[in-house]
Amino acid sequence: MTMPMPLPTPTPSRLAPRTVRSVVARMSALGAALPPGDGVAVFNGVYLSVTEEVGRRLADGYFHDPSATEELDVRFAERYLTAVDTVAAGGRPPACWRPLFQMRRHPGIRPVQFALAGINAHIGHDLALALLDTCRARDLEPDALEGDFDRIGALLTGMEERIREELMPGPDLLDVADPLTHLVGSWSLEKARDAAWAAFRTLWGLRGLPELAEEFVERVDATVGLVGRFLLTPLPSAY
């Protein structure tokens, strides 16, 4: 297996983006520092395109509460960028992110697998925590975010469709790529989002019970990491 290029070392200016624009700048710099075939680069490129779209929609009236949505988007992105910085510094990221960082240069893993593994980690684990942090910071009830959560979901659905169109093999390769199509088809963005919202509501209910909440987050983290390992199953080179 080819040794992965080291991730860019974090600097103080990179550690705490506060606007969608600063998140886009950080992701752009990260993408420029990594080779295109790197698994982190693949996911980063997908995530960057979605974040840019969210930034455009913040200004056009698409979201009911643009300010809260931007805070949610930034807090969400921070968890991914913190995982990047942790690995760059030689640390250990959450279990949900480990498969992507460990397998990011494996020659038997296709780009669509890297993209979905990153989305699985981010939505399956990070989204519930970002929702919780946003509600706490703004003193909001979960229902206040639900409408814009669904609007973001519509943007993510479009992203998933583009991923499958751009990163899956062409029609002439689908017959020989059956293991890949089966693997990719086994994961659902809609179900992952539903699970994230349910995890968020559970954590909201457990906010007065920190030990139980911590245990719940650890279980979710481990489970999402296991799914990520399945998504990154190496396939024969013929695929």
Stockholm file with secondary structure:
# STOCKHOLM 1.0

chainA/1-239         MTMPMPLPTPTPSRLAPRTVRSVVARMSALGAALPPGDGVAVFNGVYLSVTEEVGRRLADGYFHDPSATEELDVRFAERYLTAVDTVAAGGRPPACWRPLFQMRRHPGIRPVQFALAGINAHIGHDLALALLDTCRARDLEPDALEGDFDRIGALLTGMEERIREELMPGPDLLDVADPLTHLVGSWSLEKARDAAWAAFRTLWGLRGLPELAEEFVERVDATVGLVGRFLLTPLPSAY
#=GR chainA/1-239 SS CCCCCCCCCCCGGGSCCCSHHHHHHHHHHHHHHSCTTSHHHHHHHHHHHHHHHHHHHHTTTCSSCHHHHHHHHHHHHHHHHHHHHHHHTTCCCCTTTHHHHHHTTCTTSCHHHHHHHHHHHIIIIIHHHHHHHHHHHHTCCTHHHHHHHHHHHHHHHHHHHHHHHHHSCCGGGTTTTHHHHHHHHTCCHHHHHHHHHHHHHHHHHTTTCHHHHHHHHHHHHHHHHHHHHHHTCCCCTTC
#=GC SS_cons         CCCCCCCCCCCGGGSCCCSHHHHHHHHHHHHHHSCTTSHHHHHHHHHHHHHHHHHHHHTTTCSSCHHHHHHHHHHHHHHHHHHHHHHHTTCCCCTTTHHHHHHTTCTTSCHHHHHHHHHHHIIIIIHHHHHHHHHHHHTCCTHHHHHHHHHHHHHHHHHHHHHHHHHSCCGGGTTTTHHHHHHHHTCCHHHHHHHHHHHHHHHHHTTTCHHHHHHHHHHHHHHHHHHHHHHTCCCCTTC
//
